[in-house]
Amino acid sequence: MTINFPTNQWQYLEQRPHPWRKQLYLKGKRIKASVIYSDMIVNAETLAQAAENWDLPLAAIQEIIDYCESHQELLKQEAAVERQIVLEGVTIEPPITHR
């Protein structure tokens, strides 16, 4: 199943090539929108606190919230796949290489 989001819908988020993950990432970063969103929830951060913590504009944090709240089913499905892969002992992200 391929999910294509309109490219002009999001100012701070973008698709990244991945074999099964379809959620959007922060533009220019290897950070999934759901990582920032869940960090905000777990740490009970306000928009301003999250923006400061992640060094992002408030508008980017609001966009991440809007995206994650409107794509909960996709995020749940991907989290389930990720949990299964981890349980099977497979690495799901490529190693970080320093240049």
N, C-alpha and C positions, 0 to 999 in steps of 0.2 A: 504494500500500500504506500503510495507516494503522496505526501501532502505538500502542496505548494502554496505558500502565502504570497499575497501581492507584495512585490518588492517595495512599493512606495508607501505601504501602510505603516511601516516602522522606521523611525528616524535613527534609533540607537541600536536596533537589533538586526541580525542577518542570519541567513541560512549558512550552514557549513556542510561540506561533503562528509558523510558518515554512512557506513553500511546500513544501519538501522535507526539511528537517532535522528529525529526530524524536528525537535524543538529548536528554537532560535537561540543564538549566542549574542553576546555583547559585541558590537562591531569592532573589528580589529583585535579582539582578545579571544582566548580559548576558554572563556567563562560562559557557561550555560546561564540563561536567564533564571532558571529554576534555582541555581546555586545562590544567587544574590537574594532572590525572593525568600527561599527557605532560611537563609542567614538572618534576614530581617525578622522573620517570624520567631525563630528560635531565640534570638537575642532581644525580642520585643523592642526593636528599633523604630523610631519615627522615620519619615522620609528624609528629614534633615540629617539625622544620625547615620542612616544608611548611605546617603550621598557623601557625607564626610568620610565614613569608614572605607568606602570603595573609591573615593576620589572621583565622583561622577556628578554631573549636574542633576538637580532635582527632577528635571524633565525626563532624564534617563531612568531614574528610579521609578517615577510614576508610570512610564511606558512599560517597564519590567513588570510592575504590579498588574497593570491592565492586561498585558499579554498572558501572564501566568494565571490570572483569575479567569480569563476567557478560554484557556486551553488546559483546564484541569484534567480532563480525560486523557489527553495525549501525555501529559506529565506523569500521571499515574501509570499508564501503560509502559512508558519508558523506564520508570522506577522499578516496575515488576520485572522487566527484562533484565535490567542491570543487576537486581538482586539475584536472579537465577544464574546469570553469568558468573557473578562473584562466588556463589555457592558451588559452582562447577570448577572453580579455581582458574578461570581464564582472565587474563588481563584485558580490560576493556578500553584502555587509553594507551596511545603510543607513548613510549618513554620520552621524557623531556631531555633534549640534548642542548648543551651549552656550546655556543660557538666561540 
